[in-house]
């Protein structure tokens, strides 16, 4: 099950579980659309993998399987 991290780890923008603005790599590094497109050209700066749109979790499942409450922020070039 995806962690559904709640923020972009580059700019700390909030990313709701159902947003289409969240992008992830296979290690679940999470970025907003702006950072994915403008800064990283759809390539994860951590692992070099593809950044793809994160699937949304159905709203009725969020109570049983909530998104992560931890915020991850790293320094990226």
C-alpha positions as CSV (number, residue, x, y, z in Angstrom):
1,X,0.0,0.0,0.0
2,X,1.3,3.5,-0.9
3,X,2.3,5.8,2.0
4,X,0.5,8.7,0.3
5,X,3.0,11.2,1.6
6,X,1.4,14.6,2.3
7,X,3.9,17.0,0.8
8,X,6.4,17.6,-2.0
9,X,9.8,16.7,-0.6
10,X,11.5,19.5,-2.6
11,X,9.3,22.5,-2.0
12,X,7.1,21.2,0.9
13,X,3.8,22.0,-1.0
14,X,0.8,20.2,0.5
15,X,-0.4,17.2,-1.5
16,X,-3.8,15.8,-0.6
17,X,-4.3,12.0,-1.0
18,X,-6.7,12.6,-3.9
19,X,-4.8,15.2,-5.8
20,X,-3.6,14.7,-9.4
21,X,-0.7,17.0,-8.6
22,X,1.4,14.4,-6.8
23,X,4.2,12.4,-8.6
24,X,6.2,9.4,-7.2
25,X,9.0,7.1,-8.2
26,X,9.2,3.4,-7.4
27,X,10.6,4.3,-3.9
28,X,7.7,6.6,-3.2
29,X,9.7,9.8,-3.3
30,X,7.0,12.3,-3.7
31,X,7.0,15.6,-5.6
32,X,4.5,18.2,-6.8
33,X,3.8,18.7,-10.5
34,X,5.8,22.0,-10.6
35,X,8.9,20.4,-9.2
36,X,8.5,17.2,-11.3
37,X,8.2,19.2,-14.5
38,X,10.3,22.3,-14.0
39,X,13.1,21.1,-11.7
40,X,13.4,17.4,-12.3
41,X,12.1,16.7,-15.9
42,X,10.1,13.7,-14.5
43,X,13.3,12.0,-13.2
44,X,13.6,11.4,-9.4
45,X,16.6,13.4,-8.1
46,X,17.1,10.7,-5.4
47,X,17.2,7.5,-7.4
48,X,17.1,8.5,-11.1
49,X,13.8,6.6,-11.6
50,X,10.8,7.9,-13.5
51,X,8.4,10.2,-11.7
52,X,4.8,9.3,-12.5
53,X,1.4,10.6,-11.3
54,X,0.5,9.0,-8.0
55,X,-2.8,7.1,-8.1
56,X,-5.5,8.5,-5.9
57,X,-6.8,6.5,-2.9
58,X,-10.6,6.2,-2.9
59,X,-12.0,8.6,-0.3
60,X,-14.0,5.9,1.4
61,X,-10.8,4.0,2.1
62,X,-8.9,6.9,3.7
63,X,-10.5,6.3,7.1
64,X,-9.3,2.7,7.2
65,X,-6.0,3.3,5.4
66,X,-5.0,6.9,6.0
67,X,-2.3,8.8,4.2
68,X,1.1,9.2,6.0
69,X,1.3,12.0,8.6
70,X,5.1,12.3,8.3
71,X,6.4,15.2,6.2
72,X,9.6,14.5,4.2
73,X,11.7,17.5,3.0
74,X,15.1,17.2,1.4
75,X,17.5,19.7,-0.2
76,X,17.6,19.2,-4.0
77,X,19.6,21.1,-6.6
